[in-house]
Amino acid sequence: MEAEAVQQQVPEVPPPVLIGNSGDVGWKYGKYCDPTNKSKIKCNFCGHISTGGIFRFKQHVADLENSVRGCKKATPEAIADVKKHFQRIEETKSRKRQHEQDLRDDVHITSATTQGTSREDVCVGSSSTEPNKLGPMDRYVRPIDGKSSKEEALRQLSMNEAIFKERVHEASQYVARWVYTHAIPFNALDNDEFRQMCEAVGKFGPGYEPPSQYELREKLLSEEYARTKSLLDDREKQKIKLGCTIMTDAYNASNNMGAKKLLLEKRPKIFWSSCATHTVNLMLQGIGNIKRFKSIVDQAKNVTIFIYAHHKTLAHMRKCTKRGDIIRPGVTRFASNFLTLQSMAEKRDALRGMVVDRVWEEMPIVKSKKGKDTTATLMDANFWKGVTLCIKVFEPLVILLRLADGDVKPSMAWLYGEMLKAKIKIKEAFGNQEKMYKETISIVEKKLKGRLDTSLHKTAYLLNPHYTYANPDIFDDTDMTVAFMKCAEQYFGDDDVSLATVVNDEMPLYEKMEGPFKKKLATSWQRMDYNPVGWWKLYGTEVPKLQKMAMRILALTSSSSGCERNWSIYEMNHTKRRNRLTTDRLNNMVYIQFNTRMMSKRQRLMDKKKADSLLSNDASEAQGWLFEGGDDHALAVFRDEEDGDQGVHPGTGIPYDVLGEAMGTQDHLQLRRSARVTVRDLEEEEFVSDEEDVLEEDDIEYEDDDEY
């Protein structure tokens, strides 16, 4: 009886996985012959066994190479699918080669001969006085004696390649020595600017004198600032047409409210909006504190903490998941929670197979209480059901977070509409049972009220034809009408004539789709990727006042996260070792770094090289998944000022609002008489700003499951 009881407690071993977990197109048409031998893959069509891995197998299906026997039974759809896959790979490689060549071509160094000077001959066997410039063929080709035999020429060619590699290695040693000696971050070398610097030094040749500290902080800094500013001329022109957004970031909410009061008294036509990214993070924070979700997240954290705390368990996990990590660091701890739970769900079978493997069972640390808890959690069906529910509930808000914090398209036009969709999806995750979703939805609506449901957001929703033309009943919603009237009154101020024209004459044309709005080409609003600002520019010509209002509102920035990232750039430049930088130099350095990254990110978006805006290039916001109490070390802290969470001073423990009152901040923020009598409209005053609203993030490099 005891033997039978023990036998019943043994968990069922899942069948071996016969396909890779990388999502490669090849796994649609083949599978492993033996899970322990990853090089042999059997074709589902003809039964042929390829011994060169998934790449050679795909060549077999597509019949691309003469060295691989083609499949005679593959369907035309499969052949086309795999060929399209190879074509995408080749296009990616081609774009990369072209990008590298463009970087080299952009480097211009004046040659010595053009300046009328001479230089010592540095090229052996060449009459040119210019330094030897290595190209792609130099590793294989060099002057060969024409009298040498074929065997000698081939031997010399092989020697050339070895010499080229040795030269590259020797040059790299000097770069590495500089990096190690001065603690340069490794990712500082993985960018276009570093490659161009190396190309410029190579084109200059021997004898290059690096710039002095004085040149770097004076002449060169001023020149680079002017160059960066010239690259932003188009944005300056757009700012004049569409207006701009002034972002503020402060821990003391009373200061923010005081600034709001000052601005509204001096410029009554200005709009004030809460940060959308901050608001959505507050929603995720509130939902994550609900007991049913918090318990699942805590269980998942206990699993990752145990696995990552021991090198043997970590190595075994990476082996079972094809070297894929579970933890996915995000820009906030709530983003880390979602991304990591999503990663665990994708690797569910691999993780369950890991804990029933003999290697896992034989580890002494697994026999501890935490080890047994980890095994039990990963084999618990209720835990995985909870993970699935967490993902379904979090995902609609995460999509909204990506929209608010990304740079793909202006987000103001989409915030309110996508929030309505998110609430519907959250209800559907609970099976549309009110008693199940009531607590979650109440948190969403509480954080939404007064933040993302203002007259400004509702007007942007009304002026986006993607929603209103798809559902004309929106025009009949009294709440939408009131919001539009309030927004228009604030926008036009004392200009009653323009207000009447927009409300009585132009808005009905837009609502009834008359004039240019009914053109066939105007149906581009049906696509989710269309640009509302560009749409109004093209089709709003017969309603000029409404057109200008719509373009300015829909082009607004909805998130101040770029302001927070700007502070992080300040911290990178103004450190304890560099705290004597003048204000002007520090501002110039931040301006160059911020805008250069922004422009690089814009270029990647144009090249369709999109990175997840929620992924972070460090694990500072994922510490809670690595060790107990790690969430206390998160850098991004989200406080809800309306709930009385003002934060405290770390040194004294005194709330910031108390400190603000003691310092007399409210009295200081009161308008002086000279300021009150010089009220000017926002559109009449020209602002000169050196900083943009969009941040360029570094390329994010994490282990990709698709690579294995």
N, C-alpha and C positions, 0 to 999 in steps of 0.2 A: 504494500500500500504506500509506504514511504517513497519507494522508487517511482511509483506512478505519480505521486504528488510532485516530486521533483521534476519529473518529465513534463508535467503540465505547465510548470512555471518557466520552462525554457522558452525564450521568445522565438517565434518563427523566423528562420533565416530567409531573407528575401532572395529571389532568384538572381543570379549574376546578370549584370547589365551588359548587353551585347552591343551597345552603341555608345559613342562618346557623348559627353555632356556639353560639348562646345557649341552646338547649334550650327555646325558646319553643314553646308548643303549636301555634302557627300553622304551623311548619315541617313538621308532619305532613301538611298538606293543601295546601301550596304550595311554590314554588321561584322563584328569581330567573330572570327572562328573560335578563338579562345580568349576569354577576358584577361588572361595573364600575359598574352602576347599581343601587344598593341600594333605590331607591324603587319599582321595578316588580317586582311579584310575580304569578306566573301560578298560577291555581287548578288543582289536579289534577283537579277534578270537571268543571267546565264550560269551562275554558280562558280564563276572564275574566282580564284583566290589571288589577290594582289599582295605582294610581300614588301611593298615599299611605303606602307602607311596610307593615310587618307589622301595625300596629295597624288600619289601614283594611282590610287584607285579612281579618283576623279578623272584623271587622264584616260583611264580605261573606259569609263562610261562615255566620255565625250569623244574618244578616239582622236586625240589631238597629236600624240607623239608616235613616231614610227617605232620607238623602242618599247612601247607598251601595246600589248594586243588589245585592240578595240572590242567593245561589246557589240555583238551582232543582234542581240535581243532587246537592247535598250529602246524605250519608247522615244518618239520625237520630242515629246515634252521634257523628258529627263535630259536628253542630249542638249536641248536648247537651254534648259535651266543651268546645267553645269558650265556650258560655254559662256553664258552670260556672267556666271560667277567668275570665271577666269578673265573675262573681259574687264570686269570691275577691278580685279586685282591689278591687271596691266595698266588700266587708266590711273589707278592710285599711284603706282610706281612711276608712271610717266609724269604725273603732276608733281610728284616729289622731286624727280630729276630736273624738271623745268624750273621748279621753285629754287632749287639749289643753284642752278645756272643763272637765274635772275638775280640772286643775291650776289653772285660773283660779278655779274655784269654791272651791278649798281655801284660797285667799288671803283672809284676813279682816283688814281694816283698819277700826278704829273711826272713824266719820265725825265731822267736827267738830261737826255740829249736835246729835249725841247727847250731846256733852260740854258743851253749853250755851255754846259759843263761837261766834264769828262769824268769817268769813274773807272776804277780798276777792273780789269777783266776778271769776272768771277765764273765764267762758263768754260769749262775745260773743253777744248776741241771746237770752240765757237768763236767767231770773229766779233760777235755782238758785245757791246759794253754794258748791256742791260742784264740784270740778274736772271738766272735760269728760272723760268716759270713752269712748274710741273702741271701737266694736264692728265686726263684719264688714261691716255695711252702711254705716258711716261713709265708706268710700272712694267710695261711689256716691251717698249721700243727704245732703242738708243742706237747711235751710229755703229754699224757692224762692218767689220773689214770685208770688203767684197771678195777678197781672195780666199777667205775661210771656207771650209767645207760645210755641207748641210748639217752634219752632226755637231760641228763646232758652233755653228750659228744657233742651233737649238739649245745647246748647253749655255751659250752666252745669254740667250733670251731668258732661260730659267734663272741664271745668276742675276739678271737685271731685276726680275720680280723680287728676289730675295733681298737685294740691296735696297729697293724701294721700300719694302716693309720695314727694314732696319732703320732707314732714315726717318720714316714716319714715327717709329717707336722712340727714337732718340729725341725727336722734337716734342713728342708727347710727354716724355719724362720731365722736360723743363716746365711744361704747363702744369703737370701734376705736382711738381715741387713747389711751385707758387701757390697752388690751391691748398696743399697740406700745411705749408708754413704759415699762411695768413688766414687759415680757417675759412676759406671761401666755400659757401654752400655748393654742393655738387650740381644742383639744378641751375646754378648761375651760368653754367656752360651750355645748357640745353636751350638755346634761343638763337634767333637769326642775327642779333647784334653781335654776339660773340663770334659767329662764323664769319661775318663781314669784317670784324676786327682782324681775325687771323688772315683773311684774304688780303686785307690792306697791308698788313705787315709783310706778307709774302711777296706782294707786288712791289713794295718799296725795296726789298732786298736787304743785304747785310748793311750794318752801320746805322740802323734806325735808332734814334734817340727818343725814348718815351717822354711824354709831357711831364713837366714839373708840377708840384702841388699848386704853385701859384697859377700856372696856366689852366689847371683843371677848375679852380674855384673862381677864376676871373674870366679871361677871354673865351675859353672853350665853353664854359657854362653859359655865358651870355649868347654865344653863337648857337648852341644847341637849343636854348630856350626860344630864340628867334626862329629857328628852323621848325621846331615843333609847333609854334604858334602859327606859322605860315601854312602848315598842313591842315590847320583847323579853320581856314578862311571860309570854307563852305558851311561849316557849322555856325559860324558867326552870322552868316547871311540868313540861315534858317532860323536863328534865334530872333532876328529882327522881324521875320514874317510870322513865326508861330509863338513867339514869347519864350520864356524860360521858367525853370523851377528853382526856387531857393530852398535848399534843404538845411535843416537844423538837426543837431543830435546832442542831447544833454541828458544827464541822469536826473536832474531836478525838473520835474514836470511843471512846477510853479514858474520857473524861468521861461519855459516854452510858452506857457499860457500868457505870461507877461509880454513876451515878444509878439505873440499873436495879437494881443490887444493894441500894442503900439502900431503894428503894421496896418491893422484894420482902421484905426483912427486916422492914420496919415494917408492910407491908400485904400479907400473903402471898396474898390473894385477887385481887390486881390482875393484869391480863394485859398482857404486853409484846409489841409487834408492830413489825416493821420497816415503813418507809414503802413502800406498794405502788407509788406513782408513781416513787420512786427506784429500786426494784427493777426495774421494767419498763424504765426508761431504761437501766439497766445491761445488760439483755438486748439492747436495741437497739444500745447502744454496742458490745457484744461481737460481735454479728452484723455490724454495719457495718464492723468491722475485718477480717472475713474477706476474703481477697484478691479473690474473684470479685465480691463486693458493693462493696468499696471502690473497685475500678477503675471500675465503672459510675458510682458517685457522683462520683468525681473527674472523669471525663469530662463528666458533666452540669454540674459546677461550672465547668469550663473553658469550657463553652458560655455559661453565664450571665455569667461574669466578663467574657468578651469582648464580649458583647452590651451589657451594662450599663455597660461602660467607655467607650463611644463614643456620642455623642448621635445620630449618624446611624443606627447599627445599632439603637439602642434605639427610635428613632422608627419605623423601618421594621418592627421586630418588633411594636410596638403597633398599627401600621396593619394588619399581616397577621392579627393575633389579635383584631381589633376592640377595640383599646385594653385588652386584657387583659394583665396582668403574668404573667410566668412564676413569679417567686419568690413564695412564700407563707410569710411569717415565722411561726414557731411559738414556743411557750413555751420549748422547748429546741432545741438544734441538731439533735437526732435527729428531733423533730417537724417541724422545718423541712425536713430531708432528705426525709421521706416526703411531706409536703404539696407540696413543689416538684417531686419526681419525678411525683407524681400529676397536678400541673398540666401538666407537660411532656407526659405521656402523653395528656391530654385535648386538647392543642394540637398533637399530632404532625403532622397533615396541614398545619396552618397553618405550622408551623415548616419543614417540608420544602418547602412551596411558597415560603416566604420565601427560602431559599438558592438556588433555581433561578430566581428573579425577576431580570430584567435590572437593576433598581435595585440589588439586592444585589451583583451581579457587577461593576457599574461603580464601586463604592466602593473607593477606593485602599487603605483599611485592610484590606479583605477579602483583598487579594492578599498580605498578610503571612503568616508561618507560622501564627500563632494563628488568623488568619481562615480559612486553608485547612483547618486542623485542625477548626475549628468546622463548616465546610461538610461535611467528610468525616464527622464524627461524626453530624450530623443526617441524613445520607443513608445511614448504615450500618445495615443490617437487624439485625445482631448487637447493636448498641447498644440498639436499641428492644426486642429480646428480653430483654436484660439488665434494662432498666428495668421491663418487665412482671414479670419474676421478682422483682426487688427489692420491687415493690409487693405482690405476692402473699405474700411472706415477711414483710414488715414489717406488713402490714395487720392480721393477727390480733392482734398485740401492740399496735398503735395503737388498735384497738377496746378492748382491755383498759385502755390508758392513758386513753382517754376516760372509761371507766367509773370508774376509780379517782380521776381528777382532776376529774370532773364533779359536778354537784349535782342530777342528775335523780332519783336514787333512792339509798338506802343501798347502798354498794358491798360491804360485808363479806359480805353474803349471796350475792354473785355471783362473788367473786374466784376461788375455787378451781375452781368449775365452769366458768367462762369460760376459765380458764387451761388446763384439760384440753381444751376445744374448740379453743383456739388452737394447741396442740401437734398436734392432728389436722389442722387446716387447713394448718399449715406442712409436715407430711409430704405432704399432698395436693399442695401447690405443687411438690414435687419428684417427683411421680408415685409416691409411696409407695415409692421406692427407697432402701433404708437407706444405701447407700454415698453417696448424694447428700445426704440430710438429716442424717446422723449428726453432723457437726461442729456444725451449727446447733442441733439439739435438745440436744446436750451442753451448749452454752452456756446455753440456757434452763433446763435442769435444774440446772446448777451454781448459777446465780443464784437459782433458786427454792428450793433446799434450805435449810431453816432460816429462811426469810424469809416465804414465802407458803404453805408447806405444813405449818404448825404445827398442833398439836391444836386451836387456836382456829379457824383457817381451815377445817379439815376438819369441825369441829363445825357451823360456820355452813353449810357445804355440806350436811351431813346434815340440818339443821333447815330447809332450804329445800325445800318440797314440789315446787317447779318441777323439781328434779332427782330427788329420791327417789321421788316418786309416779310420775314418768314412767319411772323405772328402779328398781323395787323391789329389784333385786339389790344395790343400794348398801348396804342394811341388812345384807346377809350378808357384806359385805367386812370381814374381820378388822381391817384397818388402820383403817377407819372406826370400828369398835366400840372399839378401843383408844384412839383419839383422843378419842372422846366420853367414855369413862370418865375419862381423864386430865383433860379439860376440866371435867367435872362435879365431880371431886374438888377441883380448885383453886377452882372457883366456890363450893362449899358449905363448904369448909374442914373445921372440926370438927363441923359439923352432920350427923352420920351418919344421923339420922332422915330429913331432907329428901333426902339423897343416895340412900338406899335407896328412898324413895318415887318419886323421879324415874326411877331406873334400873329398878326392878322392877315398878312399877305404871303409871306415866304414859307412859313411853317406848313400851311395847308397844301402848298405845291409839293413839298417833300412827302407829306403824309399820303397824298393821292397819287404819287408817282407820276407827276405831270412834267412836261418839258423834257430836258435831258435825262431826268431820272427814269424815264420809261424806255430809254434806248436799250437795244439788245446787249450791247457791250457792258451796260451798267449792271448786268446780272452777276458780275464778278463778286458781288457781296455774298453770294452763296458759299464761296470757298472760305474755309477757316483761316487760310494763310493770306487773305487779301489785306491790303493796307487801307484802313478807313480814312486816314488823312489824305492819301493820294486819290481815293475815290471821290471825296468831296471836292478836291481840287479840279478833277476832270468834269464832274457832272453837276456841280453846284453853281455853275456860272450864271444862271438866271435868278439865283437868290444870293447875291453877293454878301449881304450883311449876315445872313444865317450861315453862309459858307465860311466866312472868316471866324465866326464864333465857334462853329463845329470843329474847324481845323485846329484852333487854339486849344479847345478843351480836350479833343481826342489825342493831341500830341503831348499832353501833360505827363510828367513823371509821377508814378504812383508810389514809389518806394524810396526811402532815404538810406537804404543799405549801402549805397555808394559813398555816402557821407561817412559811415562807420569804416568802410574800407580805406577811405582817404586818411583816417586817423591811423590805420595800421601802416600805411606808407610813411606817415610822419614818424611813427615809432621805429621803423626800419632805418630811417635817415638820422633821426635825432636820438642817439643812444648815449649811454654814460661816457663812452669814449669819444663821442662826437657832439658834445653838448655846447661847443663854442661856435657853432655855425651861426652866422648872422641870419636874421629873419628873412632878408631878401634871398640869400643863397638857398636857405632851406625851402622857401616857397618855390623857387625856380626848380630845384631838384624834384620836389613832389609833383610839380606841374608836368615836368618832362616824363617822369616815371608813370604817373597816372594816365596821361593822355597817350603815351606810346603804347602801353598795354591795351588801352581802350581801342586804339586804331588797329592793333594786331588782332584783337578779338573780332572786331568788325570784319576784317579781311578773312578770318577763318569762317565766319558765318556766311560770307559771300561765296567762299569756296566749298560750302556745305560741310565744313569740318566742325560740327557742333559737339560741344562737350556739355555734360549734364551740369547745369548751373548750381545744383545742390551738392555736388561732390567737392570735397576740399582737398587741397594739396598737402595737408598735414592732419594728424590725428588728435588735435587738441580738443575737438568737440566729440570725440568718441572714447574718451577715457573711461566712461562708465561701463564700457564693454570690455575693458582690458584689466581693470582691477577694482576691488570693492571701494566704494566712496569716490570713484573717479568723476562722477557728475559734479562734484563740488569744485572741480578744477576747470570746468567749462569757462571759456573766455566770454562767450556771448550770454548775457543774463537778460531775461525778458521779464520785465515788471509791468504789472497792470496798475497804472496810477489811479484809475477810477475805482479800483478796489482798495485803495489806501496803501498799496505797495510802492513806497517811494524809495526804498533802499536806505542803507545806513553807511556812514563814513567808516572805512575799515579800521582807522586808527582809534577813533573814540567810541564807535558804536552808536553815535547820535544820528537820528534820521536826518536826511538831507533837507527836508522841508523845514525842520526846526532850525537847522543851521542857516537856511535861507532867510527865515524870519528874523533871526538874531543879527544877521548881516544887513538887514534893511533892504533886501532886494526889491520888494514891492514898491517902496518909496523911490528907489533909484530908477525903476522902470517907468515911473510916471512921466508923461510928456511935459517938457518945459513949454512955456508960453511961446517961445520962438519957434518951436517945432510944431505946435498946434496951428499956428497961423500960416504955415507954409505947406498946406495940403496940396499935393499934386497927384494927378492921375497916373496910373502905372504906365499907360501907353505913351504918355507925353515925356517920360524921362528915359534917357538912354543909359543902360547899365553896361559896365565893362567888367566882365568876369573872366578870370584866367582859368577857372576850373569847370570841368564838364561833369555831367550827372552820371555818366556810364563808366563802369570800371572794367578794365581788361584783366581777366584772370590769367594766371600762368597755365600752360598746358598741364593737364592732370594725367599723371601716369600711374596707374595701378595695374596689378596683374589682371589680365583679361582672360576669362575662361575660354574665349573663342580661339585663343592662341595655342591651346593644348588639345 
